[in-house]
Amino acid sequence: MKPKPHIVRAGLFLCLIWALFVLGGCGDKGVKTDSAGVPMKRLAVREYPKFHDSRGFEDLEASIRQSLLYFGRVPKTRSYTYGKDRYDAAHMTRSLETFLNFLQKAPNASELNRFVRDRYIVYKSVGNTNREVLFTGYFEPTYRGSREPGPDFPYPVYSIPEDLLQIDLSQFSKKYEGHKRLMARLDEKRKRVVPYYSRKEINHTPDFHDRATPVVWLADRVDRFFLEIQGSGRVALTDGSVMRVHYAGTNGNAYYSVGKYLIAQNEVPREEMSMQAIRTWLLANPHRMDEVLHTNDSFVFFKEGQGGPFGNIGVAVTPLRSIATDIKVFPRGGLAFVETALPAPDTRQPKSEWERVSLFVLNQDTGGAITGPARVDLFCGNGEWAAYTAGHMTAYGQLYFLVLKP
């Protein structure tokens, strides 16, 4: 069994200096708040949106039950922030159970809106400078692979490296509680802790498999990169079976969008940018693949698993019912309501004609590119529809969170 990455308690001075450098650069930078300094505004009842579920509550119960699993595992006194207000896990559980029981009555739109007005407090994300939230999508891809390397499967999907250290700064000061652990390695020659290897360094290390045992080998390097972007996936093996691979961790380096890089280089027009456009460009320009992929220093490690895919709260995510947000801004596991637009893969409509939808969703995941109150990633499932929708979805809308009145 692969040993877990070490949690080290390096010298206090070294860790705090490094923390100021790393956390100071990524903490709450870019997080817009309202005049009161919070990223969510508590609404008066007259400001509530019109609640309607475009999918008739399909699969919503399953997603709510997944969040209830999460709240059942955490201390009942753990608190969750909604703007200026805080609620404990016990109240979060009651909030979801009350909504779930109401769904059993198959309410119509009028009954739904009256129920929310009477029983729930609604908070709205302040969004960006235009008071809007950008919605994108992600999905569970399927790629060809093999358990053994070979000429047709040369690209390893790595497990967590044995020399990857996790530095828990909360061991040194309470002010670092809630921050992500820092990923690092020990530079034995200089006797100090340094950031872990970047994507470029990992790809240029021929014996990196000695540090991180490959979980599976893929046929295509671009497939491996997109598997990292999605965070989990399925691998169709040579014997006809299917392997599930799940997110296990990262190298801790900063995430940078290769799509943003291609736009900046005038290689792909902004209005045409999508995952499909990135793949097409990379396959057409293999001689520049290193240049483009290495602009993103972040590297994701995987593990073989069953079921899923799983979000950051450790429960299975549900297509069109699970969202990924910034965990520093929005409450994990919370019930939310979104208004946005979905691409139409069957008709290939222009963005201006995309169907506007409103959905109840659960906040069950996060992502390296999902930061601040103006970003949401919607899980789209797997298959061709999910791949197209997730690959093309960039639509502005609104994000609300609901919690039971105390």
C-alpha positions in Angstrom: 0.0 0.0 0.0 1.3 3.4 -0.9 2.3 5.4 2.2 0.4 8.6 2.9 2.3 11.8 2.3 4.1 13.0 5.4 2.8 15.9 7.5 5.9 17.7 8.6 6.4 20.2 11.4 9.5 21.9 10.0 11.1 24.9 11.7 8.6 27.5 12.7 10.5 30.3 11.2 10.9 28.6 7.8 7.2 27.6 7.6 5.9 31.0 8.6 8.1 32.8 6.1 7.1 30.4 3.4 3.4 30.7 4.4 3.5 34.5 4.1 4.9 34.1 0.6 2.5 31.4 -0.6 -0.7 32.2 1.3 -0.2 35.9 1.0 -0.2 35.6 -2.7 -3.4 33.4 -3.0 -5.4 33.9 0.1 -8.4 36.1 -0.6 -7.0 37.9 -3.5 -9.7 38.9 -6.0 -12.5 38.1 -3.7 -15.1 40.8 -4.2 -17.3 41.7 -1.2 -20.2 44.0 -0.7 -20.0 47.3 1.3 -20.2 45.3 4.5 -17.2 43.2 3.5 -18.9 39.9 2.9 -19.2 37.9 -0.3 -22.9 36.9 0.3 -25.8 39.3 1.0 -28.7 38.2 3.1 -31.9 39.0 1.2 -35.2 40.5 2.4 -38.1 38.3 1.5 -39.2 40.8 -1.2 -35.8 40.3 -2.9 -36.1 36.5 -3.2 -35.9 35.2 -6.8 -38.7 33.2 -8.3 -37.9 29.6 -7.4 -38.5 27.1 -10.1 -36.6 23.9 -11.0 -36.1 23.4 -14.7 -35.6 19.6 -14.2 -38.6 19.1 -12.0 -36.4 18.2 -9.0 -35.0 15.1 -10.9 -32.0 13.6 -8.9 -32.2 16.4 -6.3 -33.1 14.1 -3.5 -30.1 11.9 -4.3 -27.8 14.9 -4.1 -29.3 16.2 -0.8 -28.8 12.8 0.7 -25.1 13.0 -0.2 -24.7 16.3 1.6 -26.5 14.7 4.6 -23.9 12.0 4.6 -21.3 14.6 4.8 -22.9 16.5 7.7 -23.4 13.2 9.5 -19.6 12.7 9.6 -18.6 16.1 10.9 -18.9 17.4 14.5 -22.4 18.8 15.1 -20.9 22.1 16.4 -18.8 22.8 13.2 -19.9 26.1 11.9 -20.6 27.3 8.3 -20.6 30.9 7.2 -23.4 32.6 5.3 -22.4 36.3 4.8 -22.4 37.7 8.4 -24.2 34.7 9.8 -23.0 31.3 11.0 -24.9 28.0 11.4 -23.7 24.8 12.9 -23.7 21.4 11.3 -26.7 20.3 13.3 -28.7 23.2 11.8 -27.4 22.5 8.3 -28.7 18.9 8.7 -32.1 20.2 9.8 -32.2 22.6 6.9 -31.6 19.8 4.3 -34.0 17.3 6.0 -36.8 19.9 6.0 -36.3 20.7 2.3 -36.1 16.9 1.5 -39.3 16.2 3.4 -41.1 19.0 1.5 -39.9 17.5 -1.9 -41.8 14.3 -1.1 -45.1 16.3 -1.6 -44.2 17.0 -5.2 -44.9 20.7 -4.8 -45.9 23.1 -7.6 -44.1 26.4 -8.2 -46.5 28.4 -6.0 -46.2 25.9 -3.1 -42.4 25.9 -3.5 -42.1 29.7 -3.4 -44.4 30.0 -0.4 -42.5 27.3 1.4 -39.1 29.0 0.9 -40.5 32.4 1.9 -41.9 31.0 5.1 -39.2 28.7 6.2 -35.8 29.7 4.6 -33.3 32.6 4.7 -31.9 33.3 1.2 -28.4 34.7 0.6 -27.1 35.9 -2.7 -23.5 35.9 -4.0 -22.3 39.5 -4.7 -20.7 38.1 -7.9 -18.3 40.3 -9.9 -18.4 44.0 -10.6 -21.5 43.5 -12.7 -23.1 41.5 -9.8 -23.0 38.3 -11.9 -21.5 34.9 -11.4 -19.6 33.0 -14.2 -20.7 29.4 -14.6 -18.6 26.8 -16.2 -18.9 23.0 -16.3 -16.9 19.9 -15.6 -17.5 16.2 -16.3 -16.2 12.7 -15.8 -14.3 11.7 -19.0 -13.4 8.3 -20.3 -10.0 7.7 -21.9 -8.1 4.6 -23.3 -5.5 3.1 -21.0 -3.6 0.1 -19.8 -2.4 -1.1 -16.4 1.0 -1.7 -18.0 3.2 0.7 -20.0 3.9 0.1 -23.7 4.3 1.8 -27.0 0.6 2.5 -27.3 0.3 3.6 -23.7 3.3 5.7 -22.8 1.8 8.4 -20.5 1.6 7.6 -16.7 -1.1 8.8 -14.4 0.8 9.2 -11.2 -0.2 8.3 -7.6 0.8 10.6 -4.7 4.7 10.7 -4.6 6.4 9.2 -1.6 8.5 12.4 -1.2 5.5 14.8 -1.2 5.2 16.5 2.2 2.1 18.2 3.6 2.9 21.1 5.9 0.0 21.8 8.3 0.6 25.4 9.4 -2.3 25.3 11.9 0.1 23.3 14.1 2.0 26.6 14.5 -0.6 29.3 14.7 -4.4 29.4 14.9 -4.5 32.1 12.3 -3.7 29.5 9.6 -6.6 27.3 10.5 -8.8 26.7 7.5 -6.0 27.2 5.0 -5.0 24.4 2.7 -1.9 22.4 3.7 1.2 23.4 1.8 2.7 20.8 -0.5 6.5 20.5 -0.4 9.6 18.4 -0.5 12.8 18.1 1.5 15.9 19.4 -0.2 18.4 17.2 1.6 21.5 18.9 0.2 20.5 22.3 1.5 18.5 20.9 4.5 15.4 22.9 3.9 11.8 22.5 2.8 11.1 23.8 -0.7 8.0 23.8 -3.0 7.2 20.5 -4.7 8.3 19.9 -8.3 6.3 21.9 -11.0 4.6 20.3 -14.0 7.6 20.9 -16.1 10.0 19.4 -13.6 7.8 16.3 -13.2 7.6 15.8 -17.0 11.3 16.2 -17.4 12.2 13.8 -14.6 12.7 10.4 -16.4 12.6 8.4 -13.2 9.7 10.2 -11.6 7.8 6.8 -11.5 10.3 5.8 -8.7 8.7 8.5 -6.5 5.1 8.0 -7.6 3.9 4.6 -8.8 1.7 5.0 -11.9 -1.9 4.1 -11.3 -2.5 3.5 -15.1 -1.0 4.4 -18.4 -2.8 6.5 -21.0 -2.5 6.5 -24.8 -2.6 10.3 -25.2 -0.8 13.0 -23.3 -3.6 15.5 -23.9 -6.0 13.0 -22.3 -3.8 12.9 -19.2 -3.8 16.7 -19.0 -7.6 16.9 -19.3 -8.0 14.1 -16.7 -6.2 16.4 -14.3 -8.5 19.3 -15.2 -11.6 17.2 -14.5 -10.2 15.7 -11.3 -11.5 12.2 -11.9 -12.4 9.9 -14.7 -12.8 6.5 -16.2 -10.2 4.5 -18.1 -11.2 1.9 -20.7 -8.6 -0.8 -20.3 -7.3 -3.2 -22.9 -9.0 -6.2 -21.4 -12.4 -4.5 -21.8 -12.9 -3.5 -18.2 -13.2 0.1 -16.9 -11.1 1.6 -14.1 -12.2 4.6 -12.0 -9.5 7.0 -11.1 -10.1 9.6 -8.4 -8.3 12.8 -7.3 -5.7 12.1 -4.7 -3.8 15.4 -4.3 -1.7 18.0 -6.2 1.8 19.2 -6.2 0.6 22.5 -4.5 1.9 24.7 -7.4 -0.3 27.5 -8.7 -3.0 26.6 -11.3 -2.9 28.6 -14.6 -5.4 28.2 -17.4 -3.9 27.1 -20.7 -7.0 28.4 -22.4 -6.1 31.9 -21.0 -2.6 31.5 -22.3 -3.8 30.5 -25.8 -6.1 33.5 -25.9 -3.2 35.8 -24.8 -1.0 34.4 -27.6 -3.8 35.0 -30.1 -3.9 31.3 -30.9 -7.6 30.8 -30.1 -10.2 33.7 -30.2 -11.8 34.3 -26.8 -15.3 33.7 -28.1 -14.3 30.3 -29.5 -12.5 29.0 -26.4 -13.5 25.6 -25.1 -12.0 22.4 -23.9 -12.5 21.1 -27.4 -10.7 24.1 -28.9 -7.8 23.5 -26.6 -7.5 19.9 -27.6 -7.8 20.7 -31.3 -5.0 23.3 -31.0 -2.7 21.0 -29.0 -3.1 18.1 -31.4 -2.4 20.4 -34.4 0.7 21.9 -32.7 2.5 19.0 -30.9 5.8 20.9 -31.2 4.4 23.6 -28.8 2.7 21.2 -26.4 5.5 21.6 -23.7 5.3 25.4 -24.1 1.6 25.5 -23.5 1.0 22.8 -20.9 3.9 23.9 -18.8 2.4 27.3 -18.3 0.3 25.5 -15.7 2.6 24.5 -12.8 -0.1 22.6 -11.0 0.0 18.8 -11.4 -2.7 16.4 -10.1 -2.1 12.9 -8.6 -4.7 10.1 -8.7 -5.7 6.9 -7.0 -7.8 3.9 -8.2 -11.2 3.8 -6.6 -14.8 2.6 -6.8 -17.9 4.7 -7.4 -17.9 8.4 -7.6 -16.7 10.7 -8.8 -16.4 12.4 -5.4 -16.3 16.0 -4.5 -14.1 17.7 -1.9 -16.5 16.9 0.9 -16.0 13.1 0.3 -19.4 12.3 -1.3 -20.5 11.4 -4.8 -21.4 14.3 -7.0 -24.6 14.2 -9.0 -25.0 15.4 -12.6 -26.6 18.9 -12.8 -27.1 18.8 -9.0 -23.6 19.3 -7.7 -21.5 22.5 -7.9 -17.9 23.3 -7.2 -17.2 26.7 -5.5 -14.5 28.5 -3.5 -14.5 26.8 -0.1 -13.2 29.9 1.5 -16.4 31.8 0.4 -19.3 29.4 0.3 -20.5 26.7 2.9 -19.6 23.2 2.1 -22.5 20.8 1.5 -25.0 23.7 1.5 -28.2 23.9 -0.5 -28.0 26.4 -3.3 -30.1 27.7 -6.2 -28.6 28.8 -9.5 -29.8 30.7 -12.6 -27.7 30.3 -15.7 -27.7 28.9 -19.2 -26.8 25.5 -20.7 -25.3 24.8 -24.1 -27.5 22.9 -26.5 -25.2 20.2 -28.1 -27.9 18.7 -30.3 -28.5 22.0 -32.1 -25.2 23.7 -31.6 -27.0 27.0 -30.9 -25.0 30.3 -30.5 -24.6 31.3 -26.9 -27.2 34.0 -27.2 -29.8 31.2 -27.7 -28.8 28.9 -25.0 -31.6 27.7 -22.7 -31.9 29.6 -19.5 -32.3 27.2 -16.5 -32.8 27.4 -12.8 -31.8 24.5 -10.6 -31.5 23.6 -7.0 -28.0 22.3 -6.4 -25.7 21.2 -3.5 -22.2 22.8 -2.9 -20.2 19.6 -2.9 -16.9 20.3 -4.6 -14.1 22.8 -5.3 -11.4 23.4 -7.9 -8.1 25.2 -8.4 -9.6 27.7 -10.9 -12.8 28.3 -9.0 -12.0 31.2 -6.7 -14.1 34.1 -5.3 -17.8 34.7 -5.2 -18.1 35.1 -9.0 -17.3 31.5 -10.0 -19.2 28.3 -10.1 -18.4 24.9 -11.8 -21.4 22.7 -12.5 -20.9 18.9 -12.6 -22.4 17.6 -15.9 -21.9 13.9 -15.5 -20.3 11.6 -18.2 -20.8 10.8 -21.8 -21.0 12.9 -25.0 -23.6 15.3 -23.7 -21.6 16.0 -20.6 -18.4 16.4 -22.5 -19.9 18.9 -24.9 -21.8 20.8 -22.2 -18.8 21.0 -19.8 -16.4 21.9 -22.6 -18.4 24.8 -23.9 -20.3 26.1 -20.9 -19.4 29.7 -20.0 -22.5 31.6 -19.0 -23.3 34.3 -16.5 -26.0 34.0 -14.0 -26.8 34.2 -10.3 -26.0 32.1 -7.2 -28.1 31.9 -4.1 -27.8 29.8 -0.9 -30.7 28.7 1.3 -30.7 27.8 5.0 -33.6 27.1 7.3 -34.7 29.9 9.6 -33.4 29.3 13.1 
